[in-house]
Amino acid sequence: MAEERPLESKEIKQQASENVSRKSQERKEENLREKKREYLLMCPLQQEPNFFDILLK
């Protein structure tokens, strides 16, 4: 029994570190999605020709 416990604690530590890395990966992906969302919201405004610029030309 005493020999199994270190293995169990190693597995628990491994699972915990995997959970932490998975959470940080999810956080990175969510931040990336948020940046894409902001970029896509800003891009159409930048790409459309300015109405007044067209009138002045």
Phi and psi in radians as a Rosetta constraint file:
Dihedral C 1 N 2 CA 2 C 2 CIRCULARHARMONIC -1.116 0.35
Dihedral N 2 CA 2 C 2 N 3 CIRCULARHARMONIC -0.525 0.35
Dihedral C 2 N 3 CA 3 C 3 CIRCULARHARMONIC -1.313 0.35
Dihedral N 3 CA 3 C 3 N 4 CIRCULARHARMONIC -0.452 0.35
Dihedral C 3 N 4 CA 4 C 4 CIRCULARHARMONIC -1.341 0.35
Dihedral N 4 CA 4 C 4 N 5 CIRCULARHARMONIC -0.546 0.35
Dihedral C 4 N 5 CA 5 C 5 CIRCULARHARMONIC -1.059 0.35
Dihedral N 5 CA 5 C 5 N 6 CIRCULARHARMONIC -0.789 0.35
Dihedral C 5 N 6 CA 6 C 6 CIRCULARHARMONIC -1.043 0.35
Dihedral N 6 CA 6 C 6 N 7 CIRCULARHARMONIC -0.646 0.35
Dihedral C 6 N 7 CA 7 C 7 CIRCULARHARMONIC -1.102 0.35
Dihedral N 7 CA 7 C 7 N 8 CIRCULARHARMONIC -0.757 0.35
Dihedral C 7 N 8 CA 8 C 8 CIRCULARHARMONIC -1.103 0.35
Dihedral N 8 CA 8 C 8 N 9 CIRCULARHARMONIC -0.763 0.35
Dihedral C 8 N 9 CA 9 C 9 CIRCULARHARMONIC -1.170 0.35
Dihedral N 9 CA 9 C 9 N 10 CIRCULARHARMONIC -0.602 0.35
Dihedral C 9 N 10 CA 10 C 10 CIRCULARHARMONIC -1.117 0.35
Dihedral N 10 CA 10 C 10 N 11 CIRCULARHARMONIC -0.752 0.35
Dihedral C 10 N 11 CA 11 C 11 CIRCULARHARMONIC -1.107 0.35
Dihedral N 11 CA 11 C 11 N 12 CIRCULARHARMONIC -0.719 0.35
Dihedral C 11 N 12 CA 12 C 12 CIRCULARHARMONIC -1.097 0.35
Dihedral N 12 CA 12 C 12 N 13 CIRCULARHARMONIC -0.768 0.35
Dihedral C 12 N 13 CA 13 C 13 CIRCULARHARMONIC -1.102 0.35
Dihedral N 13 CA 13 C 13 N 14 CIRCULARHARMONIC -0.708 0.35
Dihedral C 13 N 14 CA 14 C 14 CIRCULARHARMONIC -1.126 0.35
Dihedral N 14 CA 14 C 14 N 15 CIRCULARHARMONIC -0.781 0.35
Dihedral C 14 N 15 CA 15 C 15 CIRCULARHARMONIC -1.106 0.35
Dihedral N 15 CA 15 C 15 N 16 CIRCULARHARMONIC -0.697 0.35
Dihedral C 15 N 16 CA 16 C 16 CIRCULARHARMONIC -1.108 0.35
Dihedral N 16 CA 16 C 16 N 17 CIRCULARHARMONIC -0.765 0.35
Dihedral C 16 N 17 CA 17 C 17 CIRCULARHARMONIC -1.180 0.35
Dihedral N 17 CA 17 C 17 N 18 CIRCULARHARMONIC -0.616 0.35
Dihedral C 17 N 18 CA 18 C 18 CIRCULARHARMONIC -1.139 0.35
Dihedral N 18 CA 18 C 18 N 19 CIRCULARHARMONIC -0.714 0.35
Dihedral C 18 N 19 CA 19 C 19 CIRCULARHARMONIC -1.101 0.35
Dihedral N 19 CA 19 C 19 N 20 CIRCULARHARMONIC -0.743 0.35
Dihedral C 19 N 20 CA 20 C 20 CIRCULARHARMONIC -1.106 0.35
Dihedral N 20 CA 20 C 20 N 21 CIRCULARHARMONIC -0.793 0.35
Dihedral C 20 N 21 CA 21 C 21 CIRCULARHARMONIC -1.172 0.35
Dihedral N 21 CA 21 C 21 N 22 CIRCULARHARMONIC -0.620 0.35
Dihedral C 21 N 22 CA 22 C 22 CIRCULARHARMONIC -1.144 0.35
Dihedral N 22 CA 22 C 22 N 23 CIRCULARHARMONIC -0.749 0.35
Dihedral C 22 N 23 CA 23 C 23 CIRCULARHARMONIC -1.096 0.35
Dihedral N 23 CA 23 C 23 N 24 CIRCULARHARMONIC -0.747 0.35
Dihedral C 23 N 24 CA 24 C 24 CIRCULARHARMONIC -1.172 0.35
Dihedral N 24 CA 24 C 24 N 25 CIRCULARHARMONIC -0.632 0.35
Dihedral C 24 N 25 CA 25 C 25 CIRCULARHARMONIC -1.128 0.35
Dihedral N 25 CA 25 C 25 N 26 CIRCULARHARMONIC -0.760 0.35
Dihedral C 25 N 26 CA 26 C 26 CIRCULARHARMONIC -1.089 0.35
Dihedral N 26 CA 26 C 26 N 27 CIRCULARHARMONIC -0.689 0.35
Dihedral C 26 N 27 CA 27 C 27 CIRCULARHARMONIC -1.126 0.35
Dihedral N 27 CA 27 C 27 N 28 CIRCULARHARMONIC -0.733 0.35
Dihedral C 27 N 28 CA 28 C 28 CIRCULARHARMONIC -1.091 0.35
Dihedral N 28 CA 28 C 28 N 29 CIRCULARHARMONIC -0.767 0.35
Dihedral C 28 N 29 CA 29 C 29 CIRCULARHARMONIC -1.130 0.35
Dihedral N 29 CA 29 C 29 N 30 CIRCULARHARMONIC -0.689 0.35
Dihedral C 29 N 30 CA 30 C 30 CIRCULARHARMONIC -1.145 0.35
Dihedral N 30 CA 30 C 30 N 31 CIRCULARHARMONIC -0.713 0.35
Dihedral C 30 N 31 CA 31 C 31 CIRCULARHARMONIC -1.090 0.35
Dihedral N 31 CA 31 C 31 N 32 CIRCULARHARMONIC -0.712 0.35
Dihedral C 31 N 32 CA 32 C 32 CIRCULARHARMONIC -1.108 0.35
Dihedral N 32 CA 32 C 32 N 33 CIRCULARHARMONIC -0.771 0.35
Dihedral C 32 N 33 CA 33 C 33 CIRCULARHARMONIC -1.066 0.35
Dihedral N 33 CA 33 C 33 N 34 CIRCULARHARMONIC -0.713 0.35
Dihedral C 33 N 34 CA 34 C 34 CIRCULARHARMONIC -1.123 0.35
Dihedral N 34 CA 34 C 34 N 35 CIRCULARHARMONIC -0.730 0.35
Dihedral C 34 N 35 CA 35 C 35 CIRCULARHARMONIC -1.121 0.35
Dihedral N 35 CA 35 C 35 N 36 CIRCULARHARMONIC -0.714 0.35
Dihedral C 35 N 36 CA 36 C 36 CIRCULARHARMONIC -1.092 0.35
Dihedral N 36 CA 36 C 36 N 37 CIRCULARHARMONIC -0.744 0.35
Dihedral C 36 N 37 CA 37 C 37 CIRCULARHARMONIC -1.038 0.35
Dihedral N 37 CA 37 C 37 N 38 CIRCULARHARMONIC -0.841 0.35
Dihedral C 37 N 38 CA 38 C 38 CIRCULARHARMONIC -1.085 0.35
Dihedral N 38 CA 38 C 38 N 39 CIRCULARHARMONIC -0.740 0.35
Dihedral C 38 N 39 CA 39 C 39 CIRCULARHARMONIC -1.084 0.35
Dihedral N 39 CA 39 C 39 N 40 CIRCULARHARMONIC -0.785 0.35
Dihedral C 39 N 40 CA 40 C 40 CIRCULARHARMONIC -1.184 0.35
Dihedral N 40 CA 40 C 40 N 41 CIRCULARHARMONIC -0.536 0.35
Dihedral C 40 N 41 CA 41 C 41 CIRCULARHARMONIC -1.226 0.35
Dihedral N 41 CA 41 C 41 N 42 CIRCULARHARMONIC -0.606 0.35
Dihedral C 41 N 42 CA 42 C 42 CIRCULARHARMONIC -1.443 0.35
Dihedral N 42 CA 42 C 42 N 43 CIRCULARHARMONIC -0.586 0.35
Dihedral C 42 N 43 CA 43 C 43 CIRCULARHARMONIC -1.033 0.35
Dihedral N 43 CA 43 C 43 N 44 CIRCULARHARMONIC -0.865 0.35
Dihedral C 43 N 44 CA 44 C 44 CIRCULARHARMONIC -1.002 0.35
Dihedral N 44 CA 44 C 44 N 45 CIRCULARHARMONIC -0.621 0.35
Dihedral C 44 N 45 CA 45 C 45 CIRCULARHARMONIC -1.142 0.35
Dihedral N 45 CA 45 C 45 N 46 CIRCULARHARMONIC -0.631 0.35
Dihedral C 45 N 46 CA 46 C 46 CIRCULARHARMONIC -1.386 0.35
Dihedral N 46 CA 46 C 46 N 47 CIRCULARHARMONIC -0.530 0.35
Dihedral C 46 N 47 CA 47 C 47 CIRCULARHARMONIC -1.463 0.35
Dihedral N 47 CA 47 C 47 N 48 CIRCULARHARMONIC -0.506 0.35
Dihedral C 47 N 48 CA 48 C 48 CIRCULARHARMONIC -1.172 0.35
Dihedral N 48 CA 48 C 48 N 49 CIRCULARHARMONIC 2.386 0.35
Dihedral C 48 N 49 CA 49 C 49 CIRCULARHARMONIC -1.166 0.35
Dihedral N 49 CA 49 C 49 N 50 CIRCULARHARMONIC 2.471 0.35
Dihedral C 49 N 50 CA 50 C 50 CIRCULARHARMONIC -1.242 0.35
Dihedral N 50 CA 50 C 50 N 51 CIRCULARHARMONIC 2.238 0.35
Dihedral C 50 N 51 CA 51 C 51 CIRCULARHARMONIC -1.013 0.35
Dihedral N 51 CA 51 C 51 N 52 CIRCULARHARMONIC -0.733 0.35
Dihedral C 51 N 52 CA 52 C 52 CIRCULARHARMONIC -1.233 0.35
Dihedral N 52 CA 52 C 52 N 53 CIRCULARHARMONIC -0.575 0.35
Dihedral C 52 N 53 CA 53 C 53 CIRCULARHARMONIC -1.103 0.35
Dihedral N 53 CA 53 C 53 N 54 CIRCULARHARMONIC -0.680 0.35
Dihedral C 53 N 54 CA 54 C 54 CIRCULARHARMONIC -1.150 0.35
Dihedral N 54 CA 54 C 54 N 55 CIRCULARHARMONIC -0.738 0.35
Dihedral C 54 N 55 CA 55 C 55 CIRCULARHARMONIC -1.124 0.35
Dihedral N 55 CA 55 C 55 N 56 CIRCULARHARMONIC -0.627 0.35
Dihedral C 55 N 56 CA 56 C 56 CIRCULARHARMONIC -1.329 0.35
Dihedral N 56 CA 56 C 56 N 57 CIRCULARHARMONIC -0.373 0.35
